[in-house]
Amino acid sequence: MPEKLLSSCAPELAADLGSKRAASPGSGATAEAPEGVAALSLLPWSEPDHKRAKLTRGDKRKAHGARKANADETVLDAIELLLRTTWLDGHADTETPLDVPRAFGWAEASKQGETEFCRAPPVQAKLSGGAEADCEFEVYVHELTERGVGIATRETMEEVRAMVAQGARPWFFTTPFTLRGERVRIRSVRHEWGYTQADTLSISEQSPLRVEAPCQYFGKCSGCQLQHVGYSDQLEFKRQVVERALVQANPLFAKLAVASVSQSPLPLGYRTKLTPHFDIRKDTPPEDVAIGYAMAGQRRVLDIEDCIIGTDTVRLGAKQARKEARAKMSSYKRGATLLVRETNVPKDDPHGDVSSIPAADLVKDYVLDFKGWVTDVVGELKFHYPASSFFQNNASILPAFTGYVRDELKQWSQRLAPEGGSGELKHLIDAYCGSGLFGIACHAGFDKVLGIEISNESISCANDNAKMNGVDNCDFLLGDASKIFDKVDTDPRHTAVIIDPPRKGSNPDFLDQLIAYGPRVIVYIACGVPAQARDINHMFTRGAISIDGAVADVEAKPSSVYEVASIQPFDLFPQTYHVENIVTLVRTN
C-alpha cells in the first residue's frame, strides 16, 4: 500500500495517554485562550447555516470556554500522539518521553496546565453567519483518529515539525471524511478542549487512497465513515487501529502480532438490521419529516430513502417501514425509532414454525415489529430470538467468525493434549452468552458447555436454540457473568472460557475471578477494542500474562499465567470504523 491511513507511533509514547489523562484537570475545567487573544463565539453543535444565524442573531450568545468533559478522547489521543511522535522524530537524542515539552502532555491538575495545552489559539472567527470568509479556510490533514476522523492544522507538516522542534504546538481541527496528506477547505464550527470541530467543505488536494464513495448520502450521513477508502485499505486501517489500541494500553504489547483483518464477504449489502428514526418538529409538515439517520456533526435527521449497507431484504423492509410511518405520521408527538430486521421463514408459510425445517430450506423475509421474533441462520444452525434483542448484524461473516473461535478451541485442545490423547479441553464456559451463538456453534468436542447471561429472555432463547439445533451438551443459566465461577465445578486444566462482553468491556472483578479460576484457554471476543486492550492489560498487571517472558512484578503471584497465542480482527461492519477482535490466551504453567 503506497500510503498509510494511520501514522506509525513509538510504543513508549502511546501507553502514556491514559495515565496522563487520568492525572489531568477536572472535567468542569475550561480551556482558556492565551493572554491577548480574543475568545471565540461558540455554538453548542453543528447546525445548518440558517440555524446558526438564528442561534447567534444579535450577538447575544456569550463566548465560553470548552469543557474538557465534552472533548472526544480519541481526538485527544491522536493529537498527543502526533505531537509526541513528531517531537521524538526531531530529537534523536531524547531518551524518554518525559523529555518532551510539558505543553504536549496532560499537565498535573492546574489551570496553568490547561492553558499550556491550549496555548495556540484557533483561527479568529465569529461563527455568526455560516459562510463568512474568516470562518472558512484551508487546513492540512496529518492524522486520523481510530474513528476515521481527520486531525488537521493550518500549517503544513514541515511547519508543524519546525514548531514542535521548538516546543511550540499548532492549533488542531477535526475534519470528518478526510485522509492523511490531504489539503481541505473547512468551516470551523465548535471550539473544544484542545481542538476545534469543523465541517469539511471541499478537498483541494486528494490522498491517493481516496476513492469515489458508493453512497449518495456519504459525507452527510453519520452512519458510515470510510466509504471514501477502498475496502483493502479499510481492512489495513482497522488492523492498525487494533495495534494502536494494544500499544496504548501497554507498550510491551507492541511485540504482539496482529493478523490481517478477516474481511466480510459482503462489503456492501451486509447489514441484517437497520433502525431509521425521525423527530417531530413544530415547523415541519408531516409529509416533510425526515426519516433516516443523524446528519454528520448535527443533531438533525437526514432523510435516507435507501441505505446500501443493508441487505436486499432489509432495504425492502425499510421502504415499507417508511411508508407505514408516513401514513400515521400525524399520530406521533415526539418522533420514533423504526426497526427493520432480516429473518428466515418457511417458504410456504412466513409465520410457520422453523424448528423442524432445515436452515437451507428457509427463505428471507423482514420483521418490522419490535415485539416480533427473528430467525437467523449461521451455516447449518438456526437461532431464534426477539427482534428487539442483540444479535450480530452481518450474517455473511458469521460462519467464518464463529468458525474461527471453534477452530481455535479445537486446535488448542489437540496441541495441549498428551501424546496419543483425544483432546485436552473437555469443558467450555460461555460468559455473556446471549442467545447462545458461540456456545452452540462451538459445542462439538466438549463434554459440557455452560453459558451464563443476566437476561432471563436470552437464557430461555439459548436453551430453546440448543434444543432446536439438536445440541444436548449445552446448559445456559441465568446469572451475572462476574459471579459465573460460583457455579463452575469443572477442572480448569481441561476447561476453555469464551468471553464476549458488551462494548464497554469486562470488569476487574470478573477478570480477577477468571485469573483465579485459571482455565487452560481463554478466547476474548470484543466489539470494543480499546476496552479489550484495557482488560488484557489488567490481567498483565496482575501478573497473569507473559509478553516475551516479561511478567509484571506483583506480590501475590497468580497460579495461572497466559501467553497471547493469536490476535485476529474481523470486519463485521464494512464502511465504518468499527472492528471486532478475537484474542486467544493460552495458559503456560
N, C-alpha and C positions, 0 to 999 in steps of 0.2 A: 504494500500500500504506500503510495508516494507521500501521503500526509497522515498525521495522527490527529484524531479528534480531541484527545486529551494530551497535555504535555506530560513528559516524564517528570518524576519528582524524587528528590532524595528521601529515602525511607526514614532517616532520622528526623526529618522535618515534619512529615505527615503525622507522626504519632504525637506531636506536641499540641495539636489543635484542640483536642478535647480537654486536656488538663489546663491549657491556657484559658479556655473559655470558662471553665469551672471557677477560675480564680478572678474572673472579670467583675466589673461593677454590677450592681443590682439591675434588675430588669426595668425598674422605673426610671433609670437614668436617661438623660438626653444627650445627644451629640451636638456640641456647640461649634459654631463656625469660628475660625481664628479671629483674633482681635482685628478690628478694622474692616472686616468683611461683612457685608450686609447679609442678613438671613434670607433664605428662600421663602416664598409663599408656597404652602404645601397643600396638596389635595389628598383626601383620605383614600382615594383609589383612582384607577384609570377610568375615565369616562369619555364618551363621545364629545366632540368639540362643543356642541350646543349645551351639553350638560355642564361642562367645565365652566363655560362662560356664566351660566346661571349660578353655579356654586360660588364664584368669586366676584359677582357683579357688585359694584360699589366699593370694592376692595375692603369688605367688612371682615373677611376671614383673617384672623391673626396668624402670623408666622409662628411656627412652633418647632421645637427640636424633635428629632426622630427617636422613638422609643426603641431601645435595643431589643426588647421582647418581641417587637414586630418584625425584626430582621430575619431573613432566611439564612439559617446556619449553613446550608450547603453553599450559598453565595459567599459567606464569610470564610468558610473553609477554602474555597477556590482562590479568593483574594489573598489570604495569608500565605497559602502555599505558593502562589505565583511570586509574591514579594520575596519570600524567604529563599526560594529556589533561584530567583534572579540575583539576589544578593550573593549567595554562595557561588554561583557561576562566575561572578566577577571578583571573588575573593578566594582564590585557591588556597590561601594560607589560613583561612578560617578553620579552626579545629572543631568547634562545636556550634550548634545552633544558638547557643547563648550569646555568641558574639554578634548576632545580627542586631540592628537598631531596635530599641525598645518600641519605637513607633510602629513596627511591623507586627508586634505581638499584642497580647491582651494584658495591658498593664494591670498591676495589682490594684485592688479596689480604691480608686482615687479619681476625682473629677479631672485632674490633670492628665491621667492616663487616657481618658476618653477623648479629651481634646487632642492629644498627640495622635491617637488612632485616626481621628477625622480631621487632621490638621490641614489637608489640602482641600480648598473649597470647591464645591461643584460650580458649574457654569452659572453665571448670574442670570436668572430668568424669573419673570413674574408669574408665568404659567396662567395668565389671566384670560387669554383668548384662544388658546389652542395652536394657532398657526403663526405666531409672531416669530420674526427672524431670530431673535435671541433665545428662542425656546427650541429651535431645530438646528442641528449641527451634525458634523461627521465625527465618527469615532473609529478606532481600530480594535478588533476583537482579538484577544490574546489567549483566551482560555474558555473552557466550558465547565459548567458545574456538572455534578452527577445526574442532574435532571435535564441536561441538554441546553441550559441557558447560557448565552454568551456573556463573558466578562470583558469589558472594553474600557479604554481610556481615550482621551483626546490626543494623546501622544502616541507616536509610533513605538514599536518595540525597542528600537535603538534608543529613542529618547527616554523610554521607561528605564532601560538599563543604565543610562547615564544618571538619571535622577536617583535610582536605587543605590548606585555605587557611592553616592554622596550621603546616603542615609535619608534621602527625601522620598516621598511617595506621591504618586498622582492620585486624582480622584477617579473612582470607578463607576461604571454604569452597567446595568444588566440589560442585555439585548436579546430578546427571545427570537428563536428561529434563525440564528446566525451560526457561523462556524469560525474556527480559529483561522487567522490570517485574512479575514475579510475586512473591508472598509465599508461602513454602512452609515446611512443617514438616520438619525433618531430624533424623537421628541421626548425630552425629559418630562417625567410625569410625577414621580413621588420620591421625596428625599428620605432615605432610610438611614439606619445607624451604620455609617461606614461606606455607603454607596447610594446611587440614585437609580430608581427604576425608570425604564424608558420604553417607549413604543418603537419598534423597528419600522421605518417608513420605506426605505429602499436599500438595495445592495449596489454599492458603487464599484467594488472590486470583489469578485466571487472567489471562493475556495474551489480548487479542482475537484473537491469531494462533493460539491453541490450538484443535485440532480433536480429535475422537474418533479414537484410533488404531484402524486396521482389524484389527490382530492381537491375539489374546487373550494372547500372551506378551510384548507390548511393555511395557517397564519392568522386566521380569525377565530377558529375554534380552539379551545384549550385541551381537547381530548388527546391529540397526537402531537408529539414534539419533534419527531425525527423523520418525517416524510421527505424532507429535503436532502436526505442522506441515503445513498444506495444501501441495499439490505446487507451486503457483506461488511460494509463499513459500520452499519448499526451493530452488528454482532461483535466486531472488534471493539467498538466503543463500550459495549456492555461488559466485555471481558476486562477492559481497563478499569471500569467502574468497580468491579469486584476486587481487582488488585488493589486499587486505591483505598477502598473501604478497609481491607485487611491491614494494609500498611498504616493507615491512620489509627487503627486500633492498637497496633503494636509493631514497631519497626522490624522486629525479628520475623514477622510474618511475610516480609519481602522475600524470604527464602522459599516460600511455598509456591509451587507451580499451579497456576490457574489454567485449566484446559480451555480450548476454544469453545465458544458458546454453541450448544446444540440448537440448530435452527428449527423454526416452525415450518412444517410442510406447507403452510399457507401464510405468506407474508401479509396478504390482504384477505378479507372474507373469512376470517377465522373466529371472530367473537360469537359465542353462543348466547350471550346475554347483553342487552342494551337497556339503559334506563334514562330515556329522554325526559325532560321536565319542562315546566313553564311557570311563569309568575303572572299574576293578575295585577295590572296597573290601571289606575282610575282613568288615565288619559288614553288608553288603548282599547279600541273596539274589539269585541270577542273574536271577530274573523281575522284580526291582525295580530293576535297574540302569538309570540314566537314560541315554537315547541322544538326543543333541541338540547343543546349543551352550553355551558358557560363560555362567554366570549373570552379570548385570551386577555388576561390582565384586567378584566372588568367584571363588575357584579351585575351583569345583564346576560340574558339568554340569547343565543344566536339560533335563528330558525334553521334547522337541518332537515331537509326533505329526505336525504338518503345518506346513511353512514356506510362507507365502503369497507370498513374493517369488520362489519357484521357478516355472518353467513348469509347465503341467499334466502334461507328460510326466515332468519331474523329480520332481514331487510323487508321481506313481505309483511311480516308481523308488525314492523314499525310503521309501515304505511297504514295498516288497519288501525293501529293504536292512535295514530294522529287523527285519522278520520273520525273515530269514536269520540276522542277528546274534543274535537272541534264541534261535534254535534251537540254536546252537552256543556259547552264552554260557559254558558251563562249561569250554570249551576255551581260553578266553583267560586269561592270567595278569595282564596289566597294562592291559588295555583296548586300544582300537584306533580308528583313523580310517576311516570308510567313504567311498566315492566314489560319487556319483550324477551322471552326465553325460548330457546330451541328445545324440543323434546322429541322422543321417538315413540311411535304409536303403532298398533297393529294396522296392517294395510287396509283391511275391510271394516275396521271399527275403531275410529280415532279415540273413543272413550273406553275401549275394552281393556281387559286385564293383560298386562305384558309379562306376567311372571312365568307363564308356561311357553312363551313364544321365543325362539332363538333370536339373539341380538341381530343376526344377519337378515332376519325376515321383517324387521321393523322399518318404518319409513319416517321421514322427517315431518314435523309439524311445529306449531308455535303455541305458546301459552301467554296470555295477557293478564291473567288473574293472579294477584298476589297470593290468593288462597288456593290456587291450583297446585297441581303436582307435575313434576318433571321426571322423565326417564332419560338418563344419559347412557351412552354406550362407550365402553373402553375396551377395544379388542372384542373378545367374546363375552365380556362381563357387562351386566346391567346394574345401574344404580338409580334408585327411585327415592325422591326427596321433595320437600315442599319448594315451590317456586321461589319463595321469599328467602330461602336459606342459602348458605355459601356452598359453592362447588366451583371447581376450576372452569374458566370460561373459554378455554381453547381446546376443544375436543380433538383437533387434528394432531396435537402433540402429546396427548395424554398416554397413548400406548407406549411411546418412547420414554416419556417421563417416568411413568410407573415401572416400566420395564427396566430402566436403569437402576432404580432402587432395588428391584427384585434381583437383578444380576449381581449387584454389589454384595448383597446379603449371601447369595448362593456361592459366589467365588470366594468370599472370605470364610464361609463355613467349610469349604473344601480345603482352602490353603491352611487353615488353622487346625484341621483335623490331624490326629496322629496318623502315621503311615499305615495305610490299609483301612482307616476308619471311614465311616459313611458320611461324616459331616459333624462339625463341632457345634454348630448352632442348632439348638433344639426348641428354643422358645423365642417368641417375638412379642415385644411390647410396643403398641402404637399409641403414643401420647398425642393429645389433641386430635383424636381420630375422626371427628366429624361424622360423615355418613358411611365411614368405613373404607374409603378409597384405597389407601395404602395397605391397611391390614388385610383386606380381601385380595387385592392384586398381588400381594407378596406371601400369601399363606402357604403356598406349596413348599414342602420340605420341612415344615415345622410341626412339632408335636402339638403345640398350642400357641394361639395368638390371642393376646389380651389387649383390648382397646379401652381407652377411657376418654370421657368428654363431659363437660359441665352441662350440656343441653340434653334434657330428657328426650326431646323430639329427635335429636340427632342419634342418640343411642338406640332409640326404637327403630329408626331408619337403618342404622348399621346392622342390627341383628336381623331385620327383615331382608336386607340386601344380601347378607351372608346366606340366609335360607334360600332366597330366590336363585342364587348362583350355585347352590349345591355345595356350599362350603361349611363343613361341620366341625372345623377345629378353631373357630373364632368365637370369642366371647367378649361382648362390649358392655362396659359397666359405666354407670353414672358416677361422676365424681370430679374433683378438681385435680388437674394434672400435677399440681405441686404436692399432692398427697398420694400420688399413684403408687409409690413404693410401699405404702402401708398395706396394699392389697396383693403385693407380689411375693410369692414364696418359691420362685424358681431359682436355680443356681445361676448366679451372674456369669460364671465361666462359660455357660452354654446358652447365654441369652443375648439377643440384639435388641436395641431400642431405636425406634423411629420417632423423631420429634419434628412436628410441623406446626410451630406456633403462629399466632397472628403477626401482622407486620411489626408490631412493637417488640417482638421477640419474646424470649422466655424471661424468667425472673431468677434472681440469685438463690432463693430458697430451693426452687426446683433443681437448678444446676448443682447446688451443693448436695442435694439428696441423690442426684444422678451419679455424682462422683463417689459418694459414699457407697452406693449400691454396686457400682463398678461393672456394668455389663461388658461383654467381650467386644462388641461392636456398637457404635452409635452412628446413625445416619441422620444428620441435621438438614432438614429441608426448610428453605427460607424464602419468603417473598419480600422481606425487608433485610437487604444485605448488610447495611450498617449495623443493625441490631444483632444480626448473626455474628458479625465480626466482634462486636462488643461481648457477646455471650462466650465466644470461643476464648477471647482474651481473659474473661472472668475465670474460666477453667484453667487457663495458663497461670494466672496469678495465684491460684490455689495449689499450684504445683502438679496439676493433673494433666498437662500437655507438655510434651517434649518437642522442641524445634531443633533439629540437627544436634540432638544430645543436650541442648540447653534446657534446664528446668528451673522454674522460679525457686528462690531460696525461701522456704517457709518453715515455720517452727513445727506445725502439725503436718507431717508428711502424709499425703493421701495413700491409701492402699492401692489405688488404680492410677496408672499413668498411660496416656494415649499419644499416639502419633497421628498426624494428619495424613491419611492414606491417599486421598484424592479430593479435588475441588472441581466440580462440574457445573457450570452455569447452563441454564435453559432459557430460551426466549419464548415465553408464553404470551408476550404482548408486543409483537412487532409494531413498528412505527411509533412506539412510546419509549420512555426512558426506563420502564420497569424491567427487571430481570430477576428470575428465580435462581437460587443457587443451592447445590447439594454438597455438603461436606461430610466425608466419611472418616470417622475416628476409630482407630483400632487399638485395643489395649495391648501394651507391650510387656507387662510384668505379670 
